[in-house]
């Protein structure tokens, strides 16, 4: 029973993989089933779905679930110069051999397959720039970074990374190749133009060719043996003779000794063997008819070249056979119109491109019936906020005297030219408007000239009025001179008063110094309180007796001070002196001096008549019998 359930589950998984391939063009059939099943089930658990069939229903009703599933399957683990020892060997041992095999001006072609968010591709750019120098790297090095994950490719194209991602990079290299952009760092723009990112499926799409170095690290391990064999065949085809292949630490080439030499098994670096024949590249679904070995090789080579030429055409191209079935979709068509290799064999009318941005089905029928090419220029296509323009060529494919067997549709991107034409038209209209405004301005200038002549006459009249005003100002000036003399006289009187005030101030200062000298000379502590019983004077005797400085006591309520004298026992005496205005007899109280010595202190209170009134307190240490009242 368990075996039957396992078979059913496996069948459901294969149906789900077929749905993903047909619906979104992601072909995971070459992935290892154990790894793939585990990751899909993890996403199903997060989405709270228990069966593959139910999860397929979720994918059909929730478009956002595709992105979550692909991010779970396509684990993007990468970093700058990941495995530093391997990169050091690559730079010190492999790159010099790559350069030695090429002429001084030959282009260096590098492919980072499965580049994820771009750190690996930018590491290659830095490595070659450090080896060759930035200027020579800008002229010679071209790096292709590819992945199937569009979200990761968007990050790669932006080239923006937080500081933590760049920690493996030496500070001098980070400052040389990255520029601060807010809280992140962006890869330098001149080298960025030498790194080209694009979507590419290494199991299905045509490989990039004539490579000197191919880097594909920790990607092959996710595929089964059959898919790995096909991928290595593509890599062998992509490399030039003696080109280098750099794999991840978990990957080996155990059965390819006849095609690859081991450069460093520890670092997983291999070289295509000189003289090994390139593996013919055969696109998915193409069959070679039986025949002699030479015939098979010739057919394979011919089809290979044909497929590469068509797939590499820089303009999007489709082909539809006489039955309306899609028989060709090149790389640019897949990239620009969201088509996939899975669309091959589907009815053309089922594809969005058949009716948007232009109804092509009727035009294909017209071109087929009339046996002539049709061209539609300036067709607009909107992608979000972006406007694209294409010239579309619909061309029947037929032999002389035979009916069309298929129709090709070629899209030529004329967005830049269309925008330039629109810009030229706008500039021309602006110039015509400016010319009309200039003519209007000339007429206004003529009117203004007449107004200026009128204004000149008015100015003449104003000058005469100003001369009259000048005479009035002279009269006013004489009056001001008289007023100035009066002000000078008043100023002299003020100076005399100021001198008297200065003399008075000096006398007051002398009196103040005299009084301060008296208070300082008195050995006893003298404290003056205002009517609110706040300290207004605290002489040096009080400082010596109690240890409290004047700036600490002046302005403070006397009875809130804590300085060794029991002030609460004197509150009634002070209030009585303040109310009656009579001098009291000395009061003897126990106190503690600034040195912590117990003593008897005689306190005499007297009324203070100056400055609003108050109380003067005389405090000194008493000696002998102090039997007086306390």
Buried (B, 14 or more C-beta within 10 A) or exposed (E): EEEEEEEEBEEBBEEBBBBBBBBBBBBBBBBBBEBBBEBBBEBBEEBEBEEBEBBBEBBEEEEEBBEEBBBBBBEBEBBBBBBEEBBEBBBEBBBEEBBEBBEEEEEBBBBBBBBBBBBBBBBBBBBBBBBBEBEBBBEBBBBBBBBBBEBBBEBBBBBBBEEEBBEBBEEEBBEBBBBEEEEBBBBBEEBBEBBBBBBBBBBBBBBBBEBBBBBBBBBBBBBBEEBBBBBBBBBBBBBBEBBBBBBBBEBBBEEBEEBBBEBBEEBBBBBBBEEBEBBBBBBEEEEEEEEEEEEBBEBBEEBBEEBBEBBEBEBBBBBBBBEBBBBBBBBBBBEBBBBBBBBBEBEBEEBEBBEEBBEBEEBBEEBBEEEEEBEEEEBEBEEEEEEBBBBBBBBBBBEEEEEBEBBBBBBBBBBEEBEEEEEEEEEEEEEEEEEEEEEEEEEEEEEEEEEEEEEEEEEEEEEEEEEEEEEEEEEEEEEEEEEEEEEEEEEEEEEEEEEEEEEEEEEEEEEEEEEEEEBEEBEBBBBBBBEEBBBBBBBBBBBEBBBBEEEBBBEEEBEEBEBBBEBEBBEEBBEBBBEEEEEBEBBBBEBBBEEEEEBBBBBBBBBBEEEEEBBBBBBBBBEEEBEEEB
